[in-house]
Amino acid sequence: MKISYIVEQAEFYETYEIQTSILNYTTPEKEFRVCRYCNSPNSTFKSRAHLIPEFTGNKDSFCFNECDACNNKFGIYETHLSAFSGIKNTFIPIKGKKNFPKFKDKNITTQFVGENRVVAKVETDANNMSLENGVLTVKASTQSFIPLYVYKALTKFGLSMLSSDDIWKFEKAIDWLSVPDKKFDDNNLPLLLIHNEGRPPILKPLAFLAKRKQDVNSPEFTFILAYGFHRLQIFLPFNSNDQNLNSEVFLPLNFDFVTQKMKNKPQWGFGHFEMNWLEKVRLDDNFKINFKPSENNALFK
């Protein structure tokens, strides 16, 4: 299969229209306290399922059609998405359930602690961090994560935002989500994650689901999530309506969330990852950020 990316913003909106966003999402009335993933008559709904994970900064968007059992089962996917998120988001004030997240590996520990302060420690030598002219250079790697679990997390978020009229098309996707290590190799489209970084960081997540509005050779649904420095886009897999995609598929990308400055839009770029893997991996996570050390020089403890 040949994949062609389309990066013109106008072509994205010619192909897709926004169906749901985190800003206007509500649980379909007929699904209230009816789990769309297991449909079990014995489901309980004692906890509130976040539409998008709390660690991204989401404190007030919930879905009430995901039962306690499915919520707990899907939690492993969110754990791996958090590991994929890396060190960068520990430099900004995005608070989790109880505290600001901490990044720790054998070399570096970092955590935002409030009042625009970050505690950063290098456990071995200072080669992993250097500060020059107010710019902190960090050489790190993500925590280990399973790529397929990250992709399943994003797929689940997208499925959560689907209308009741469309969820039936994803019976196979729900079956795939139901077992963490279940892996299908017969999707019409590779399980591609489009990734980029944007600045300034987004402290409250933005997410939307877009639906194809014209008959073109592109997947019917695409999901985009932006939080912290991350901008992620996927095309929802295992859609029965996508079985007839031909050998050359066009993937329109949306870069509204990649950069906020119009002058930078012509230079934006992206990375893409094939995520259909169950082996744990780590990625390089190097970056630079404006940084002012405290008076007691706690940066390199």
RODO-2510 file (C-alpha; in nm, 4 decimals, decimal comma):
residues 301
     n   res          X          Y          Z
     1     m     0,0000     0,0000     0,0000
     2     k     0,1236     0,3474    -0,0878
     3     i     0,0739     0,6172     0,1779
     4     s     0,0676     0,9829     0,0746
     5     y     0,0553     1,2533     0,3412
     6     i    -0,1281     1,5780     0,2688
     7     v    -0,0083     1,8714     0,4770
     8     e    -0,2175     2,1561     0,3338
     9     q    -0,4619     2,2725     0,5994
    10     a    -0,7296     2,3548     0,3418
    11     e    -0,7242     1,9979     0,2092
    12     f    -0,7745     1,8553     0,5570
    13     y    -1,0943     2,0539     0,5971
    14     e    -1,2032     1,9706     0,2434
    15     t    -1,1775     1,6014     0,3341
    16     y    -1,2911     1,6019     0,6975
    17     e    -1,5350     1,7842     0,9194
    18     i    -1,5109     1,7985     1,2972
    19     q    -1,7671     1,5626     1,4456
    20     t    -1,6876     1,5882     1,8179
    21     s    -1,4347     1,7673     2,0342
    22     i    -1,3453     1,7558     2,4003
    23     l    -1,5082     2,0986     2,4263
    24     n    -1,8564     1,9826     2,3247
    25     y    -1,8562     1,6101     2,4014
    26     t    -2,1510     1,4618     2,5894
    27     t    -2,2296     1,0951     2,6471
    28     p    -2,5058     0,9816     2,4068
    29     e    -2,8292     0,9827     2,6057
    30     k    -2,9266     0,6250     2,5176
    31     e    -2,5829     0,5014     2,6279
    32     f    -2,5825     0,6653     2,9707
    33     r    -2,4564     0,3952     3,2108
    34     v    -2,4588     0,1388     2,9290
    35     c    -2,1044     0,0326     2,8444
    36     r    -2,0360     0,0645     2,4726
    37     y    -1,7346    -0,1669     2,5000
    38     c    -1,8719    -0,4755     2,6789
    39     n    -2,2473    -0,4038     2,6954
    40     s    -2,2614    -0,6222     3,0053
    41     p    -2,5907    -0,6147     3,1972
    42     n    -2,3872    -0,6454     3,5178
    43     s    -2,1728    -0,3381     3,4548
    44     t    -2,1124    -0,0940     3,7388
    45     f    -2,0354     0,2767     3,7054
    46     k    -1,8999     0,3731     4,0470
    47     s    -1,6039     0,5693     3,9074
    48     r    -1,6062     0,8406     3,6446
    49     a    -1,4137     0,7534     3,3307
    50     h    -1,2108     1,0445     3,1934
    51     l    -1,2693     1,1079     2,8245
    52     i    -0,8971     1,1927     2,7952
    53     p    -0,6541     1,0917     3,0745
    54     e    -0,6165     1,3134     3,3758
    55     f    -0,2376     1,3240     3,3336
    56     t    -0,2867     1,5322     3,0173
    57     g    -0,4573     1,8042     3,2233
    58     n    -0,8178     1,6911     3,1730
    59     k    -1,0102     1,7497     3,4949
    60     d    -1,3674     1,7928     3,3770
    61     s    -1,4491     1,5844     3,0661
    62     f    -1,5922     1,2405     3,1377
    63     c    -1,7759     0,9653     2,9527
    64     f    -2,0566     0,7775     3,1257
    65     n    -2,0752     0,4839     2,8859
    66     e    -1,7548     0,3144     3,0020
    67     c    -1,8026     0,0752     3,2925
    68     d    -1,5667     0,0266     3,5855
    69     a    -1,4308    -0,3024     3,4502
    70     c    -1,3484    -0,1595     3,1061
    71     n    -1,2090     0,1576     3,2601
    72     n    -0,9701    -0,0503     3,4718
    73     k    -0,8791    -0,2705     3,1751
    74     f    -0,7995     0,0256     2,9504
    75     g    -0,5862     0,1879     3,2198
    76     i    -0,2787    -0,0069     3,1080
    77     y    -0,2925     0,1693     2,7708
    78     e    -0,2925     0,5108     2,9383
    79     t     0,0067     0,4077     3,1503
    80     h     0,2081     0,3379     2,8365
    81     l     0,0932     0,6632     2,6742
    82     s     0,2214     0,8458     2,9821
    83     a     0,5563     0,6651     2,9490
    84     f     0,5681     0,7599     2,5801
    85     s     0,5125     1,1247     2,6791
    86     g     0,8669     1,1397     2,8137
    87     i     1,0431     1,4017     3,0199
    88     k     0,9220     1,7238     2,8564
    89     n     0,5832     1,7425     3,0236
    90     t     0,7417     1,7333     3,3707
    91     f     0,8698     2,0862     3,3020
    92     i     0,5188     2,2363     3,2820
    93     p     0,2302     2,2668     3,5330
    94     i     0,0100     1,9753     3,4230
    95     k    -0,1074     1,8086     3,7423
    96     g    -0,2175     1,4455     3,7626
    97     k    -0,4632     1,2917     4,0054
    98     k    -0,2578     1,3726     4,3158
    99     n     0,0553     1,5590     4,2154
   100     f     0,2677     1,6834     3,9303
   101     p     0,4170     1,3894     3,7414
   102     k     0,7758     1,2894     3,8036
   103     f     1,0163     1,1615     3,5406
   104     k     1,2924     0,9333     3,6623
   105     d     1,5454     0,7104     3,4954
   106     k     1,8973     0,6025     3,5951
   107     n     2,0418     0,9436     3,5034
   108     i     1,7786     1,2144     3,5510
   109     t     1,4913     1,3019     3,7828
   110     t     1,2645     1,5978     3,7045
   111     q     0,9394     1,7287     3,8482
   112     f     0,7448     2,0514     3,8338
   113     v     0,6815     2,1595     4,1937
   114     g     0,4662     2,4712     4,1535
   115     e     0,5272     2,8453     4,1473
   116     n     0,6986     2,8119     3,8094
   117     r     0,9726     2,5926     3,9583
   118     v     1,1163     2,2606     3,8444
   119     v     1,3407     2,0330     4,0497
   120     a     1,5868     1,8618     3,8169
   121     k     1,8586     1,6258     3,9375
   122     v     2,1321     1,4422     3,7520
   123     e     2,2185     1,1191     3,9299
   124     t     2,5511     1,0432     3,7586
   125     d     2,7455     1,3185     3,5802
   126     a     2,6216     1,6389     3,4248
   127     n     2,6465     1,5238     3,0635
   128     n     2,2729     1,4703     3,0469
   129     m     2,1967     1,8325     3,1285
   130     s     2,3786     2,1521     3,0473
   131     l     2,2812     2,5125     3,1055
   132     e     2,4243     2,7875     2,8885
   133     n     2,2965     3,1425     2,8371
   134     g     1,9643     3,0587     2,9986
   135     v     1,8983     2,7563     2,7744
   136     l     1,8787     2,4133     2,9355
   137     t     1,9767     2,1243     2,7062
   138     v     1,8465     1,7865     2,8183
   139     k     1,9556     1,4509     2,6787
   140     a     1,7153     1,1808     2,7889
   141     s     1,5014     0,8949     2,6678
   142     t     1,1405     0,8067     2,7285
   143     q     1,0476     0,5454     2,9807
   144     s     0,9928     0,2061     2,8204
   145     f     0,6533     0,1598     2,6562
   146     i     0,4748    -0,0817     2,4248
   147     p     0,3931     0,0939     2,0946
   148     l     0,0715    -0,1018     2,0370
   149     y    -0,0573    -0,0052     2,3822
   150     v     0,0003     0,3625     2,3009
   151     y    -0,1918     0,3200     1,9766
   152     k    -0,4720     0,1383     2,1562
   153     a    -0,4964     0,4256     2,4052
   154     l    -0,5431     0,6785     2,1259
   155     t    -0,7873     0,4523     1,9421
   156     k    -0,9946     0,4121     2,2563
   157     f    -1,0125     0,7920     2,2989
   158     g    -1,1326     0,8226     1,9399
   159     l    -1,3919     0,5464     1,9824
   160     s    -1,5189     0,7202     2,2968
   161     m    -1,6024     1,0271     2,0886
   162     l    -1,7865     0,8381     1,8136
   163     s    -2,1597     0,8848     1,7803
   164     s    -2,3945     0,5963     1,8553
   165     d    -2,4685     0,5792     1,4840
   166     d    -2,1054     0,5035     1,3985
   167     i    -1,9765     0,2820     1,6802
   168     w    -2,1174    -0,0336     1,5154
   169     k    -1,8564     0,0002     1,2381
   170     f    -1,5801    -0,0719     1,4894
   171     e    -1,6837    -0,4096     1,6285
   172     k    -1,3438    -0,5538     1,5389
   173     a    -1,1623    -0,2555     1,6936
   174     i    -1,3493    -0,3053     2,0221
   175     d    -1,2587    -0,6750     2,0183
   176     w    -0,8941    -0,5711     1,9569
   177     l    -0,9064    -0,3283     2,2508
   178     s    -1,0580    -0,5843     2,4861
   179     v    -0,7358    -0,7892     2,5165
   180     p    -0,4097    -0,5928     2,5619
   181     d    -0,1879    -0,8348     2,3685
   182     k    -0,4358    -0,8988     2,0874
   183     k    -0,2681    -0,8053     1,7610
   184     f    -0,4245    -0,7986     1,4139
   185     d    -0,2096    -0,7665     1,1027
   186     d    -0,4913    -0,7347     0,8491
   187     n    -0,5864    -0,3700     0,8872
   188     n    -0,6126    -0,1969     0,5486
   189     l    -0,3842     0,0755     0,6791
   190     p    -0,0626     0,0482     0,8852
   191     l    -0,1111     0,1537     1,2470
   192     l     0,0609     0,4880     1,2009
   193     l     0,1071     0,7487     1,4726
   194     i     0,1724     1,0996     1,3420
   195     h     0,3729     1,2903     1,6013
   196     n     0,5004     1,6420     1,6372
   197     e     0,5859     1,8900     1,9083
   198     g     0,4357     2,2334     1,9425
   199     r     0,5156     2,5380     2,1488
   200     p     0,3986     2,6979     2,3648
   201     p     0,2794     2,3879     2,5533
   202     i    -0,0923     2,3198     2,5962
   203     l    -0,1845     2,2877     2,9644
   204     k    -0,5396     2,1645     2,9067
   205     p    -0,5776     1,8960     2,6380
   206     l    -0,7389     1,9560     2,3035
   207     a    -0,8916     1,6568     2,1278
   208     f    -1,1239     1,6104     1,8362
   209     l    -1,2644     1,3442     1,6117
   210     a    -1,3134     1,4272     1,2435
   211     k    -1,5234     1,2351     0,9909
   212     r    -1,4686     1,2104     0,6160
   213     k    -1,7261     1,4190     0,4313
   214     q    -1,6486     1,3348     0,0698
   215     d    -1,5775     1,0210    -0,1274
   216     v    -1,1971     1,0184    -0,1332
   217     n    -0,9460     0,7435    -0,0662
   218     s    -0,8826     0,8399     0,2962
   219     p    -0,9884     0,6669     0,6206
   220     e    -1,3330     0,7633     0,7436
   221     f    -1,2224     0,8895     1,0860
   222     t    -0,9150     1,0631     1,2228
   223     f    -0,8455     1,1498     1,5862
   224     i    -0,6130     1,4272     1,7033
   225     l    -0,4885     1,4891     2,0568
   226     a    -0,2755     1,7796     2,1757
   227     y    -0,1403     1,8064     2,5303
   228     g     0,1736     1,9570     2,6756
   229     f     0,4317     1,9634     2,3957
   230     h     0,2767     1,6697     2,2089
   231     r     0,0549     1,6729     1,8988
   232     l    -0,0660     1,3241     1,8002
   233     q    -0,2842     1,2121     1,5102
   234     i    -0,4117     0,8661     1,4167
   235     f    -0,6651     0,7242     1,1721
   236     l    -0,9088     0,4937     1,3506
   237     p    -0,8333     0,1320     1,2545
   238     f    -1,0553    -0,1691     1,1800
   239     n    -1,3455     0,0358     1,0435
   240     s    -1,5726    -0,1802     0,8309
   241     n    -1,6375     0,1247     0,6107
   242     d    -1,2665     0,1434     0,5206
   243     q    -1,2412    -0,2059     0,3729
   244     n    -1,2638    -0,0699     0,0198
   245     l    -0,9690     0,1702     0,0423
   246     n    -0,7507     0,1068    -0,2604
   247     s    -0,3745     0,0675    -0,2830
   248     e    -0,2927     0,4406    -0,2612
   249     v    -0,4293     0,6033     0,0528
   250     f    -0,4181     0,9766     0,1223
   251     l    -0,3746     1,0876     0,4837
   252     p    -0,4611     1,4561     0,5372
   253     l    -0,2801     1,5941     0,8411
   254     n    -0,3968     1,8790     1,0581
   255     f    -0,1205     2,1117     1,1796
   256     d    -0,3381     2,3616     1,3665
   257     f    -0,2106     2,2010     1,6874
   258     v     0,1522     2,1769     1,5789
   259     t     0,2417     2,5431     1,5870
   260     q     0,0488     2,8469     1,7017
   261     k     0,2517     3,1076     1,5134
   262     m     0,1363     3,1638     1,1565
   263     k     0,4889     3,2542     1,0421
   264     n     0,6084     2,9051     1,1440
   265     k     0,3398     2,7072     0,9621
   266     p     0,5299     2,6748     0,6310
   267     q     0,8192     2,5044     0,8163
   268     w     0,6310     2,2525     1,0281
   269     g     0,7320     1,8892     1,0093
   270     f     0,6231     1,5623     1,1597
   271     g     0,7368     1,2137     1,2473
   272     h     0,5462     0,8932     1,1928
   273     f     0,5783     0,5630     1,3724
   274     e     0,4500     0,2153     1,2891
   275     m     0,2926     0,1130     1,6208
   276     n     0,1896    -0,2501     1,5648
   277     w     0,4528    -0,3877     1,8059
   278     l     0,4236    -0,5573     2,1456
   279     e     0,7925    -0,5306     2,2393
   280     k     0,8917    -0,2571     2,4846
   281     v     1,0941     0,0300     2,3385
   282     r     1,2464     0,3599     2,4461
   283     l     1,2880     0,6683     2,2290
   284     d     1,5432     0,9487     2,2463
   285     d     1,3784     1,2468     2,4110
   286     n     1,6283     1,5318     2,3777
   287     f     1,5155     1,8937     2,3929
   288     k     1,6045     2,2514     2,4825
   289     i     1,4078     2,4892     2,7007
   290     n     1,4547     2,8344     2,8530
   291     f     1,5456     2,7731     3,2157
   292     k     1,6573     2,9812     3,5137
   293     p     1,8237     2,7891     3,8008
   294     s     1,7329     2,8665     4,1615
   295     e     1,9758     3,0503     4,3855
   296     n     2,0864     2,7302     4,5610
   297     n     2,1731     2,5799     4,2204
   298     a     1,9546     2,2739     4,2826
   299     l     1,9693     2,1908     3,9136
   300     f     2,2562     1,9455     3,9357
   301     k     2,2086     1,7802     4,2755
***
